[in-house]
Amino acid sequence: MNVRIYQPSKTAMQSGRAKTHRWMLDYEIETPRRPEPLMGWTSSGDTLNQVRLSFETKEEAIAFAERKGWSYTVQDAPVHRFRPRNYADNFRTDRPRF
């Protein structure tokens, strides 16, 4: 069984970085998704793709996957770049033109 270990990025509805410090473990899809003939919804044969486990650290998630005997891939955390800005920068006359 393949699992993916990653640190989630913030959603579009968040202005801060809450709930992005934990590490998540998701199961990879074993069977392909296909449309259900009656309703047209997308369905899959396995239900493990609905399970998402969270861990405090990356090492805990890796140890859990190794203890279960699963192969895993680790996606490193995205780099957060912070550019400090001032309100007065909106009115500068020497700013670069794009």
CNS distance restraints for C-alpha pairs under 8 A (distance, minus, plus):
assign (resid   1 and name CA) (resid  27 and name CA) 7.77 0.50 0.50
assign (resid   1 and name CA) (resid  28 and name CA) 7.70 0.50 0.50
assign (resid   1 and name CA) (resid  30 and name CA) 7.99 0.50 0.50
assign (resid   1 and name CA) (resid  70 and name CA) 5.38 0.50 0.50
assign (resid   1 and name CA) (resid  71 and name CA) 6.29 0.50 0.50
assign (resid   2 and name CA) (resid  27 and name CA) 6.30 0.50 0.50
assign (resid   2 and name CA) (resid  28 and name CA) 5.57 0.50 0.50
assign (resid   2 and name CA) (resid  70 and name CA) 6.03 0.50 0.50
assign (resid   2 and name CA) (resid  71 and name CA) 5.03 0.50 0.50
assign (resid   2 and name CA) (resid  72 and name CA) 5.55 0.50 0.50
assign (resid   2 and name CA) (resid  73 and name CA) 7.86 0.50 0.50
assign (resid   3 and name CA) (resid  25 and name CA) 6.54 0.50 0.50
assign (resid   3 and name CA) (resid  26 and name CA) 5.57 0.50 0.50
assign (resid   3 and name CA) (resid  27 and name CA) 4.44 0.50 0.50
assign (resid   3 and name CA) (resid  28 and name CA) 5.38 0.50 0.50
assign (resid   3 and name CA) (resid  65 and name CA) 7.73 0.50 0.50
assign (resid   3 and name CA) (resid  70 and name CA) 7.00 0.50 0.50
assign (resid   3 and name CA) (resid  71 and name CA) 6.45 0.50 0.50
assign (resid   3 and name CA) (resid  72 and name CA) 4.77 0.50 0.50
assign (resid   3 and name CA) (resid  73 and name CA) 6.57 0.50 0.50
assign (resid   4 and name CA) (resid  24 and name CA) 7.99 0.50 0.50
assign (resid   4 and name CA) (resid  25 and name CA) 5.62 0.50 0.50
assign (resid   4 and name CA) (resid  26 and name CA) 5.24 0.50 0.50
assign (resid   4 and name CA) (resid  27 and name CA) 6.32 0.50 0.50
assign (resid   4 and name CA) (resid  28 and name CA) 6.78 0.50 0.50
assign (resid   4 and name CA) (resid  72 and name CA) 5.62 0.50 0.50
assign (resid   4 and name CA) (resid  73 and name CA) 5.05 0.50 0.50
assign (resid   4 and name CA) (resid  74 and name CA) 6.09 0.50 0.50
assign (resid   4 and name CA) (resid  75 and name CA) 7.53 0.50 0.50
assign (resid   5 and name CA) (resid  23 and name CA) 6.79 0.50 0.50
assign (resid   5 and name CA) (resid  24 and name CA) 5.63 0.50 0.50
assign (resid   5 and name CA) (resid  25 and name CA) 4.60 0.50 0.50
assign (resid   5 and name CA) (resid  26 and name CA) 6.61 0.50 0.50
assign (resid   5 and name CA) (resid  58 and name CA) 7.63 0.50 0.50
assign (resid   5 and name CA) (resid  61 and name CA) 6.99 0.50 0.50
assign (resid   5 and name CA) (resid  62 and name CA) 7.67 0.50 0.50
assign (resid   5 and name CA) (resid  72 and name CA) 7.02 0.50 0.50
assign (resid   5 and name CA) (resid  73 and name CA) 6.14 0.50 0.50
assign (resid   5 and name CA) (resid  74 and name CA) 4.78 0.50 0.50
assign (resid   5 and name CA) (resid  75 and name CA) 6.22 0.50 0.50
assign (resid   6 and name CA) (resid  23 and name CA) 5.61 0.50 0.50
assign (resid   6 and name CA) (resid  24 and name CA) 5.42 0.50 0.50
assign (resid   6 and name CA) (resid  25 and name CA) 6.72 0.50 0.50
assign (resid   6 and name CA) (resid  58 and name CA) 7.98 0.50 0.50
assign (resid   6 and name CA) (resid  74 and name CA) 5.97 0.50 0.50
assign (resid   6 and name CA) (resid  75 and name CA) 4.96 0.50 0.50
assign (resid   6 and name CA) (resid  76 and name CA) 6.46 0.50 0.50
assign (resid   6 and name CA) (resid  77 and name CA) 6.83 0.50 0.50
assign (resid   7 and name CA) (resid  20 and name CA) 6.44 0.50 0.50
assign (resid   7 and name CA) (resid  21 and name CA) 6.79 0.50 0.50
assign (resid   7 and name CA) (resid  22 and name CA) 6.24 0.50 0.50
assign (resid   7 and name CA) (resid  23 and name CA) 4.62 0.50 0.50
assign (resid   7 and name CA) (resid  24 and name CA) 5.94 0.50 0.50
assign (resid   7 and name CA) (resid  75 and name CA) 7.49 0.50 0.50
assign (resid   7 and name CA) (resid  76 and name CA) 7.22 0.50 0.50
assign (resid   7 and name CA) (resid  77 and name CA) 5.49 0.50 0.50
assign (resid   7 and name CA) (resid  78 and name CA) 7.92 0.50 0.50
assign (resid   8 and name CA) (resid  20 and name CA) 5.42 0.50 0.50
assign (resid   8 and name CA) (resid  21 and name CA) 7.80 0.50 0.50
assign (resid   8 and name CA) (resid  22 and name CA) 7.71 0.50 0.50
assign (resid   8 and name CA) (resid  23 and name CA) 7.21 0.50 0.50
assign (resid   8 and name CA) (resid  24 and name CA) 7.12 0.50 0.50
assign (resid   8 and name CA) (resid  77 and name CA) 7.81 0.50 0.50
assign (resid   9 and name CA) (resid  20 and name CA) 5.90 0.50 0.50
assign (resid   9 and name CA) (resid  78 and name CA) 7.39 0.50 0.50
assign (resid  10 and name CA) (resid  14 and name CA) 6.29 0.50 0.50
assign (resid  10 and name CA) (resid  16 and name CA) 7.64 0.50 0.50
assign (resid  10 and name CA) (resid  17 and name CA) 5.96 0.50 0.50
assign (resid  10 and name CA) (resid  18 and name CA) 7.49 0.50 0.50
assign (resid  10 and name CA) (resid  19 and name CA) 7.64 0.50 0.50
assign (resid  10 and name CA) (resid  20 and name CA) 6.15 0.50 0.50
assign (resid  14 and name CA) (resid  18 and name CA) 7.86 0.50 0.50
assign (resid  17 and name CA) (resid  21 and name CA) 7.80 0.50 0.50
assign (resid  21 and name CA) (resid  56 and name CA) 7.72 0.50 0.50
assign (resid  22 and name CA) (resid  54 and name CA) 6.39 0.50 0.50
assign (resid  22 and name CA) (resid  55 and name CA) 5.80 0.50 0.50
assign (resid  22 and name CA) (resid  56 and name CA) 5.13 0.50 0.50
assign (resid  22 and name CA) (resid  57 and name CA) 6.63 0.50 0.50
assign (resid  23 and name CA) (resid  54 and name CA) 5.58 0.50 0.50
assign (resid  23 and name CA) (resid  55 and name CA) 5.09 0.50 0.50
assign (resid  23 and name CA) (resid  56 and name CA) 6.14 0.50 0.50
assign (resid  23 and name CA) (resid  57 and name CA) 6.01 0.50 0.50
assign (resid  23 and name CA) (resid  58 and name CA) 5.92 0.50 0.50
assign (resid  23 and name CA) (resid  61 and name CA) 7.15 0.50 0.50
assign (resid  24 and name CA) (resid  52 and name CA) 6.67 0.50 0.50
assign (resid  24 and name CA) (resid  53 and name CA) 5.65 0.50 0.50
assign (resid  24 and name CA) (resid  54 and name CA) 4.46 0.50 0.50
assign (resid  24 and name CA) (resid  55 and name CA) 6.28 0.50 0.50
assign (resid  24 and name CA) (resid  61 and name CA) 7.61 0.50 0.50
assign (resid  25 and name CA) (resid  52 and name CA) 5.83 0.50 0.50
assign (resid  25 and name CA) (resid  53 and name CA) 5.09 0.50 0.50
assign (resid  25 and name CA) (resid  54 and name CA) 6.23 0.50 0.50
assign (resid  25 and name CA) (resid  55 and name CA) 7.91 0.50 0.50
assign (resid  25 and name CA) (resid  61 and name CA) 6.80 0.50 0.50
assign (resid  26 and name CA) (resid  49 and name CA) 6.99 0.50 0.50
assign (resid  26 and name CA) (resid  51 and name CA) 6.73 0.50 0.50
assign (resid  26 and name CA) (resid  52 and name CA) 5.11 0.50 0.50
assign (resid  26 and name CA) (resid  53 and name CA) 6.76 0.50 0.50
assign (resid  27 and name CA) (resid  48 and name CA) 6.29 0.50 0.50
assign (resid  27 and name CA) (resid  49 and name CA) 5.39 0.50 0.50
assign (resid  27 and name CA) (resid  51 and name CA) 7.16 0.50 0.50
assign (resid  27 and name CA) (resid  52 and name CA) 7.48 0.50 0.50
assign (resid  28 and name CA) (resid  49 and name CA) 6.54 0.50 0.50
assign (resid  29 and name CA) (resid  46 and name CA) 7.47 0.50 0.50
assign (resid  29 and name CA) (resid  48 and name CA) 7.89 0.50 0.50
assign (resid  29 and name CA) (resid  49 and name CA) 6.01 0.50 0.50
assign (resid  30 and name CA) (resid  46 and name CA) 6.94 0.50 0.50
assign (resid  31 and name CA) (resid  44 and name CA) 6.45 0.50 0.50
assign (resid  31 and name CA) (resid  45 and name CA) 5.95 0.50 0.50
assign (resid  31 and name CA) (resid  46 and name CA) 6.66 0.50 0.50
assign (resid  32 and name CA) (resid  44 and name CA) 6.38 0.50 0.50
assign (resid  32 and name CA) (resid  45 and name CA) 7.71 0.50 0.50
assign (resid  33 and name CA) (resid  42 and name CA) 6.36 0.50 0.50
assign (resid  33 and name CA) (resid  43 and name CA) 5.53 0.50 0.50
assign (resid  33 and name CA) (resid  44 and name CA) 4.68 0.50 0.50
assign (resid  33 and name CA) (resid  45 and name CA) 7.64 0.50 0.50
assign (resid  34 and name CA) (resid  42 and name CA) 5.53 0.50 0.50
assign (resid  34 and name CA) (resid  43 and name CA) 5.58 0.50 0.50
assign (resid  34 and name CA) (resid  44 and name CA) 6.45 0.50 0.50
assign (resid  35 and name CA) (resid  40 and name CA) 5.25 0.50 0.50
assign (resid  35 and name CA) (resid  41 and name CA) 5.42 0.50 0.50
assign (resid  35 and name CA) (resid  42 and name CA) 4.41 0.50 0.50
assign (resid  35 and name CA) (resid  43 and name CA) 6.00 0.50 0.50
assign (resid  36 and name CA) (resid  40 and name CA) 4.76 0.50 0.50
assign (resid  36 and name CA) (resid  41 and name CA) 5.28 0.50 0.50
assign (resid  36 and name CA) (resid  42 and name CA) 5.96 0.50 0.50
assign (resid  36 and name CA) (resid  43 and name CA) 6.14 0.50 0.50
assign (resid  47 and name CA) (resid  51 and name CA) 7.71 0.50 0.50
assign (resid  54 and name CA) (resid  61 and name CA) 7.83 0.50 0.50
assign (resid  55 and name CA) (resid  60 and name CA) 6.31 0.50 0.50
assign (resid  55 and name CA) (resid  61 and name CA) 5.91 0.50 0.50
assign (resid  56 and name CA) (resid  60 and name CA) 7.00 0.50 0.50
assign (resid  57 and name CA) (resid  61 and name CA) 6.73 0.50 0.50
assign (resid  58 and name CA) (resid  62 and name CA) 6.25 0.50 0.50
assign (resid  59 and name CA) (resid  63 and name CA) 6.01 0.50 0.50
assign (resid  60 and name CA) (resid  64 and name CA) 6.16 0.50 0.50
assign (resid  61 and name CA) (resid  65 and name CA) 6.32 0.50 0.50
assign (resid  62 and name CA) (resid  66 and name CA) 6.15 0.50 0.50
assign (resid  62 and name CA) (resid  72 and name CA) 7.73 0.50 0.50
assign (resid  63 and name CA) (resid  67 and name CA) 5.98 0.50 0.50
assign (resid  64 and name CA) (resid  68 and name CA) 6.34 0.50 0.50
assign (resid  65 and name CA) (resid  69 and name CA) 6.19 0.50 0.50
assign (resid  65 and name CA) (resid  70 and name CA) 5.28 0.50 0.50
assign (resid  65 and name CA) (resid  71 and name CA) 7.12 0.50 0.50
assign (resid  65 and name CA) (resid  72 and name CA) 6.91 0.50 0.50
assign (resid  66 and name CA) (resid  70 and name CA) 5.92 0.50 0.50
assign (resid  66 and name CA) (resid  71 and name CA) 7.46 0.50 0.50
assign (resid  85 and name CA) (resid  89 and name CA) 7.00 0.50 0.50
assign (resid  86 and name CA) (resid  90 and name CA) 7.77 0.50 0.50
assign (resid  88 and name CA) (resid  92 and name CA) 6.86 0.50 0.50
